[in-house]
Amino acid sequence: MTALLAACMPPPEVPKVVTPPTYDMEGDVDLYLSTNDPQVEQEALARLKKQETTHDAVKQYLKRIGRGSGGAAGLHTDREYSIGDQTYPYALYVPEMEAKRDYPMIVILHGMGGSGDRTVESWLPRLKDEGFIILCPSYPAGAWWSLRAEEMVMDLIQTVKRQYPVDHNRVFLAGLSNGAIGAYMTGMFYPDHFAGIVPIAGAITDRYLHFLVNLKNTPIYSIQGVHDPIFPIQYSRRIRKILNDLKYPLEYHEHREQGMAHGGHFLPDSEVPALVEWLKTTKRDPHPHILRMVREGNHLDNIHWAQVTRGVQMAALQLPGPEKETMNIRDGKITTLLAVHKEPNLFEIVAKNLLEHEVFLNADQVDFDKKFLVTFQELKEENGQFKTGPQRVSFHEKVEPDLEILLSGFKQRWDPEILYDARISINLEEKVQFASLP
């Protein structure tokens, strides 16, 4: 009877196993990168850290999303780009794209009276067969030296990078006439964003020659007409001499051709083949070991792995443009910095008018299991000669990788080839940090 009752009873209920939801790391990274709300950023960051998300996992994801998946190929004119309360036209050419391939990009700035649409039409025959993405923004009067124009160009470049599979180590900045001024100016202030700078029939004024120092690791291909009546040849020859004296990478070409409208103020067809070959073979070094920079208050972004964050009575220089901008500080000073990554965990800094600076650390280039040593020497000018003070230790400690540095840096630049895991911030006014070399 007992056996019969047991057979009639329902089987015992098996307890359900509740599987915890899988953590969505990619969702929180995407949220951090897409939001403009600092609180949302911090909440996403806190969840990533709580889950003990590794830098390697985040880096692999950033490298994957850092290259756009692709958009419509072909020539796109009459496009518009909005930043702040302003809208600007631009033109874009995208070649037919192959899967798993990155494409070089050239950004070309027009001269006074030009436009992005007309510029892309003139450059398309030169580069169509070379697989280049061609980006040609427009700005009133071609006033590319203004801060508003500079901001628009840099922001538009990042937008295109997010949309298309751009080769981040092969992004070039070119310009003709006023556009050449813009290529120099934006290239000097953001040199690590570009594989090379191509100023054509244009130069810069004495006031900005100091900033050529920033181009140590950014090659220049300059084309200038001997008979140019708008930008006389001596201005480009002066730039050539400065860059040659600095032993910087420079391809300098003078031509004697004269056009119907503006004498030698144009790009001759005869100069194009050599320029295209240079564009095809030139690449950016994403991790140079020696950096030189001159900074002022309007441009304090890091250049590769070093950054000036505060200097002595810094100037804030700018040239006026067609839109309202901040005031100049003309009577201030500029800060000069030489940074050498001498050994994996050894950084040497020599600087003038420097109060605070930062050193950014990439796990592929350093050893986080050991202490980092940063030294500092003050650069002084005496009787027209530069001399360095004693070398002292400004930092000698271990540093832990920080996901916030990794994510915020990528969000700012959208560049999967330059990713930093941590940074060292040094205040040179805090004398207690200084000590003799160990």
Sequence and secondary structure as in RCSB ss.txt:
>XXXX:A:sequence
MTALLAACMPPPEVPKVVTPPTYDMEGDVDLYLSTNDPQVEQEALARLKKQETTHDAVKQYLKRIGRGSGGAAGL
HTDREYSIGDQTYPYALYVPEMEAKRDYPMIVILHGMGGSGDRTVESWLPRLKDEGFIILCPSYPAGAWWSLRAE
EMVMDLIQTVKRQYPVDHNRVFLAGLSNGAIGAYMTGMFYPDHFAGIVPIAGAITDRYLHFLVNLKNTPIYSIQG
VHDPIFPIQYSRRIRKILNDLKYPLEYHEHREQGMAHGGHFLPDSEVPALVEWLKTTKRDPHPHILRMVREGNHL
DNIHWAQVTRGVQMAALQLPGPEKETMNIRDGKITTLLAVHKEPNLFEIVAKNLLEHEVFLNADQVDFDKKFLVT
FQELKEENGQFKTGPQRVSFHEKVEPDLEILLSGFKQRWDPEILYDARISINLEEKVQFASLP
>XXXX:A:secstr
 HHHHHHHS               HHHHHHHHHH   HHHHHHHHHHHHHTT  HHHHHHHHHHHTS      EE
EEEEEEEETTEEEEEEEEE    TT  EEEEEEE  TT  HHHHHHHHHHHHGGGT EEEEE  GGG TTSHHHH
HHHHHHHHHHHHHS EEEEEEEEEEETHHHHHHHHHHHHSGGG SEEEEES    GGGGGGGGGGTTS EEEEEE
TT SSS HHHHHHHHHHHHHTT  EEEEEE   BTTTBT S  GGGHHHHHHHHHH    SS SEEEEEEBTTB 
  BTTEEEEEETTB B     SS     BTTSB EEEEEEEEETTEEEEEEESEEEEEEEE TTTS TTS EEEE
EEEEEEETTEEEE   EEEEEE     HHHHHHHHHHH  TTS  SEEEEEETT GGG B   
